[in-house]
Amino acid sequence: MTLTRLLAAPSRWGYFASMRGALLVLGLALAALPACRAKVPVIDAPFSDDFDRAELGPTWHATSPEYRIVGGKLEVANAHNRPAWLRRRLPATSVKRRPSPTRRAPRAAARR
């Protein structure tokens, strides 16, 4: 049975049979999505950017149109929690530090 026939064929299950076919097509389309993404380059040397140009360029992903380069500096106003991401991955051997949970300092002995 072909896929188009499965989708169009009426059955005793009616709506649910056509939904099963639609979900199959959707599942196949979603399964192919991860293979379509471009590979992000890994940072292999210390990274710096002097912003000596007019636009951010392909190295950055600005999630707001508020990011501008003015006088060799990156300026932003009213981005409201829409960051500019560097389009590079950390190497697998990098050390990722997390802030340690805050603890209360031990109380000093009673002063006499």
C-alpha positions in Angstrom: 0.0 0.0 0.0 1.4 3.4 -0.9 1.6 6.3 1.4 -0.9 8.4 -0.5 -3.4 5.5 -0.6 -2.9 5.1 3.1 -3.6 8.8 3.7 -6.7 8.9 1.4 -8.2 5.5 2.0 -11.4 5.7 4.1 -11.6 3.1 6.8 -13.7 2.2 9.6 -11.5 4.3 11.8 -12.1 7.4 9.7 -10.3 10.4 11.1 -7.8 8.4 13.1 -6.5 6.4 10.2 -5.7 9.6 8.2 -4.1 11.1 11.3 -1.9 8.1 11.6 -0.6 8.7 8.1 -0.1 12.4 8.7 1.8 11.7 11.8 4.0 9.2 10.0 4.9 11.9 7.3 5.5 14.5 10.0 7.7 12.1 12.0 9.8 11.3 8.9 10.2 15.0 8.2 11.2 15.8 11.8 13.7 12.9 11.8 15.6 14.5 8.9 15.9 17.9 10.6 19.0 17.3 12.6 20.9 16.3 9.5 20.2 19.6 7.9 22.0 21.8 10.4 25.3 23.3 9.5 28.3 22.3 11.6 29.3 25.1 14.0 33.1 25.5 14.1 34.9 24.8 17.4 37.0 27.4 19.1 40.6 26.2 18.7 42.4 29.3 19.9 41.8 32.2 22.2 39.0 34.2 20.6 38.8 38.0 20.4 36.9 40.4 18.2 37.8 44.1 17.6 34.5 45.0 15.9 36.4 47.0 13.2 33.5 46.8 10.7 30.0 48.1 10.1 27.9 45.0 11.0 28.2 42.0 13.3 28.7 39.5 10.5 28.3 35.7 10.3 30.4 35.0 13.4 27.6 36.4 15.7 23.9 35.6 16.0 22.1 38.7 17.2 18.6 37.8 18.4 17.5 41.5 18.4 18.0 44.2 15.8 19.2 46.5 18.5 22.9 45.4 18.3 25.1 47.9 16.4 28.9 48.5 16.0 29.8 52.1 16.7 33.4 53.3 16.9 34.8 49.7 17.2 32.5 48.8 20.1 29.4 46.7 20.3 26.5 48.8 21.5 23.0 47.6 22.5 20.0 49.3 24.0 16.6 47.9 24.7 17.4 44.3 23.7 15.3 43.0 26.5 16.8 39.6 27.2 17.7 38.9 23.5 21.4 38.2 23.6 24.0 38.2 20.8 25.5 34.7 20.6 28.9 33.8 19.3 28.5 31.1 16.6 31.3 28.9 17.9 31.3 25.8 20.1 33.6 25.2 23.1 36.0 22.4 22.6 35.2 19.1 24.3 38.2 19.4 26.5 37.2 22.8 27.9 36.6 23.3 31.6 33.1 24.5 32.3 32.9 26.2 35.6 29.6 26.6 37.5 29.2 28.9 40.4 29.3 27.1 43.6 26.1 27.1 45.7 26.2 29.8 48.3 26.7 28.6 51.8 26.5 30.5 55.1 29.9 31.1 56.6 30.4 29.2 59.8 29.7 31.3 62.9 32.6 32.5 64.8 33.1 31.3 68.4 31.3 33.4 70.9 33.4 36.4 71.8 34.2 36.9 75.5 
